[in-house]
Amino acid sequence: MPPRRGGGRRTRRSEEESRAGSDDDAQVDDVTRQIVGPYMIRIKRKLAAAV
């Protein structure tokens, strides 16, 4: 598959945005937790059972 062209962020973040983070970052973190959360619970249970 060929690489995408023209992708990526087009605007620079200001110093304030860099320090404070952005709403987009918070939304990404929330979605990541929703997706990964159930898998992490299973892994933790398996590790606990193996001990």
Rosetta silent file (secondary structure, phi, psi, omega in degrees, C-alpha in Angstrom):
SEQUENCE: MPPRRGGGRRTRRSEEESRAGSDDDAQVDDVTRQIVGPYMIRIKRKLAAAV
SCORE:     score description
SCORE:     0.000 S_00000001
   1 L     0.000  129.971 -179.492    0.000    0.000    0.000 S_00000001
   2 L   -71.738  150.975  179.408    1.507    3.383   -0.920 S_00000001
   3 L   -67.746  153.036  177.438    2.041    5.941    1.837 S_00000001
   4 L   -70.770  149.860  176.658   -0.470    8.718    2.290 S_00000001
   5 L  -113.851  141.730  175.569    0.420   12.092    0.941 S_00000001
   6 L    77.269   11.213 -179.676   -0.322   15.382    2.608 S_00000001
   7 L   -81.587  174.822  176.536   -1.262   13.844    5.951 S_00000001
   8 L   100.680  172.066 -177.596   -0.318   15.132    9.350 S_00000001
   9 L   -76.634  134.867 -175.960   -0.897   18.212   11.385 S_00000001
  10 L  -102.106  -13.475 -178.424   -0.690   21.428    9.414 S_00000001
  11 L  -111.925  147.177  176.412   -0.690   23.978   12.217 S_00000001
  12 L   -84.729  145.912  176.494    1.949   24.564   14.814 S_00000001
  13 L   -85.373  140.690  176.174    1.003   24.435   18.451 S_00000001
  14 L   -74.024  167.835  178.617    1.683   27.511   20.503 S_00000001
  15 H   -60.306  -39.723 -179.556    3.785   27.273   23.656 S_00000001
  16 H   -63.285  -43.552  179.125    0.643   27.492   25.786 S_00000001
  17 H   -63.559  -39.502 -179.550   -0.997   24.638   23.924 S_00000001
  18 H   -63.492  -41.867 -178.789    2.136   22.550   24.240 S_00000001
  19 H   -72.062  -44.578 -173.241    2.309   23.072   27.981 S_00000001
  20 H   -83.948  -17.765 -172.862   -1.378   22.713   28.720 S_00000001
  21 L    80.759  172.414 -179.356   -2.156   19.959   26.215 S_00000001
  22 L  -125.636  166.856  177.411   -5.164   20.163   23.962 S_00000001
  23 H   -63.095  -33.917  178.704   -8.700   18.848   23.983 S_00000001
  24 H   -60.316  -42.847  179.322   -7.761   16.586   21.078 S_00000001
  25 H   -61.434  -42.175  179.996   -5.109   14.914   23.236 S_00000001
  26 H   -64.662  -39.849  179.120   -7.624   14.346   26.023 S_00000001
  27 H   -66.126  -39.912  178.192  -10.117   12.829   23.591 S_00000001
  28 H   -63.067  -43.178  178.200   -7.465   10.506   22.194 S_00000001
  29 H   -60.280  -43.123 -179.759   -6.558    9.390   25.721 S_00000001
  30 H   -62.608  -45.574 -178.951  -10.218    8.687   26.520 S_00000001
  31 H   -65.728  -40.496  179.010  -10.741    6.640   23.359 S_00000001
  32 H   -60.686  -43.556  178.549   -7.506    4.734   23.929 S_00000001
  33 H   -62.484  -39.776 -179.692   -8.624    3.805   27.444 S_00000001
  34 H   -64.476  -38.098 -177.801  -12.001    2.640   26.140 S_00000001
  35 H   -77.430  -45.010 -172.609  -10.372    0.411   23.538 S_00000001
  36 H   -84.307  -25.615 -175.078   -7.457   -0.920   25.590 S_00000001
  37 H   -48.877  -54.158 -178.676   -9.193   -1.133   28.970 S_00000001
  38 H   -60.287  -35.779  178.806  -10.874   -4.538   28.552 S_00000001
  39 H   -67.936  -39.803  179.622   -7.645   -6.091   27.252 S_00000001
  40 H   -64.445  -37.599  178.410   -5.662   -4.732   30.180 S_00000001
  41 H   -62.530  -43.556  178.693   -8.163   -6.235   32.630 S_00000001
  42 H   -62.992  -42.992 -179.320   -7.753   -9.652   31.008 S_00000001
  43 H   -63.878  -43.098  179.709   -3.979   -9.418   31.078 S_00000001
  44 H   -62.158  -39.574  178.978   -3.967   -8.396   34.735 S_00000001
  45 H   -65.018  -42.090  179.623   -6.236  -11.340   35.612 S_00000001
  46 H   -64.855  -40.341  178.651   -3.999  -13.782   33.746 S_00000001
  47 H   -66.017  -39.289  179.514   -0.912  -12.428   35.471 S_00000001
  48 H   -66.545  -36.863 -179.964   -2.589  -12.647   38.865 S_00000001
  49 H   -72.100  -28.052 -178.393   -3.645  -16.229   38.182 S_00000001
  50 H   -76.644  -17.743 -176.554   -0.127  -17.198   37.114 S_00000001
  51 L   -81.571    0.000    0.000    1.404  -16.078   40.427 S_00000001
